[in-house]
Amino acid sequence: MEKLTNKEEEIMQALWKAESAFVKDLLPYFTNPPLHYNTVSTIIRNLEEKGYVNHRSFGNTHEYFPLISKEEYQNQFVINKLVGDYFDNSYKNLVSYFAQNDKVSADELREILRMIEQNE
């Protein structure tokens, strides 16, 4: 799968929240700036061609649903790219960065350690 454009990611964010939706149901997610129906429709068809979305037909209308979960996308593109591009492929460097810049507290780090230990 290829990485999505910013607009495609926005549409996917809305679709992940909605779980399944007709194009008209996605429009309220885009208010600043608002997106036109045809724009959303075109982008969602592109997402379908890329294998991220599928649909169920109801006459001439389509209800769209994601084929990839938000977590799968994050793991494949967002987190791995972030760690690779900015933290030398080291999750330790990532966590260290957040700890050093007061983005994560000692209590949160202890909670993360407990979660890691429970999964071992």
C-alpha positions in Angstrom: 0.0 0.0 0.0 1.1 3.5 -0.7 1.1 6.4 1.7 -1.9 8.7 1.5 -1.9 12.4 0.6 -3.0 14.8 3.4 -6.5 15.1 2.0 -6.8 11.3 1.7 -5.7 11.0 5.3 -8.4 13.5 6.3 -11.1 11.5 4.5 -9.8 8.3 6.1 -9.8 9.9 9.6 -13.5 10.8 9.1 -14.3 7.3 7.7 -12.5 5.6 10.7 -14.6 7.7 13.0 -17.8 6.9 11.1 -16.9 3.3 10.5 -19.0 3.3 7.4 -20.7 6.2 5.6 -22.2 7.6 2.4 -20.3 10.6 1.0 -23.0 13.0 2.3 -22.4 11.6 5.8 -18.7 12.6 5.7 -19.3 16.2 4.7 -19.9 17.5 8.3 -16.4 16.3 9.2 -15.0 19.0 6.9 -16.1 22.5 8.0 -12.9 24.5 8.0 -12.6 24.7 5.1 -15.7 22.8 3.9 -15.2 20.2 1.2 -17.5 19.9 -1.7 -19.5 16.7 -2.2 -17.7 16.0 -5.5 -14.3 16.5 -3.9 -15.0 14.0 -1.2 -16.5 11.6 -3.7 -13.4 11.8 -6.0 -11.0 11.3 -3.1 -12.9 8.3 -1.7 -12.9 6.6 -5.1 -9.2 7.2 -5.2 -8.9 5.5 -1.8 -10.9 2.6 -3.1 -8.6 2.2 -6.1 -5.6 2.3 -3.7 -7.2 -0.5 -1.6 -8.0 1.5 1.5 -11.7 1.6 1.1 -14.5 -0.6 -0.3 -18.2 0.0 -0.7 -21.7 -1.6 -0.5 -24.1 -0.5 -3.3 -27.6 0.6 -2.6 -29.0 1.4 -6.0 -26.9 4.3 -7.4 -25.4 5.2 -4.0 -22.5 3.7 -2.2 -21.8 3.2 1.5 -18.0 3.3 2.0 -16.1 1.5 4.7 -12.3 1.2 5.5 -10.4 -1.9 4.6 -7.5 -0.9 6.8 -7.7 0.1 10.4 -6.4 3.3 11.8 -3.9 1.4 13.9 -2.6 -0.6 10.9 -2.1 2.6 8.9 -0.4 4.3 11.8 2.0 1.3 12.3 2.8 1.0 8.6 3.2 4.7 7.7 3.0 7.2 10.4 4.9 5.8 13.4 7.5 3.8 11.4 8.2 6.9 9.2 8.4 9.2 12.2 10.8 6.8 14.0 12.9 6.2 10.9 13.1 9.8 9.7 13.6 11.6 13.0 14.8 9.1 15.6 17.3 6.8 13.7 14.9 3.9 13.7 15.1 3.8 17.5 11.9 3.8 19.7 14.2 4.4 22.6 15.3 7.7 21.0 11.6 8.6 20.5 10.6 7.9 24.1 13.8 9.7 25.3 12.8 12.7 23.2 9.4 12.9 24.8 10.8 12.5 28.3 13.5 15.1 27.8 11.0 17.7 26.5 8.4 17.2 29.2 5.9 15.6 26.8 5.6 12.5 29.0 5.6 12.3 32.8 7.5 9.8 35.0 4.1 8.3 35.9 3.2 7.9 32.2 6.6 6.2 31.6 6.0 3.8 34.6 2.6 3.0 33.1 4.2 2.3 29.7 6.8 0.0 31.4 3.9 -1.9 33.1 2.2 -2.3 29.8 5.4 -3.6 28.2 6.0 -6.0 31.0 2.4 -7.4 30.8 2.9 -8.1 27.1 6.1 -10.1 27.6 
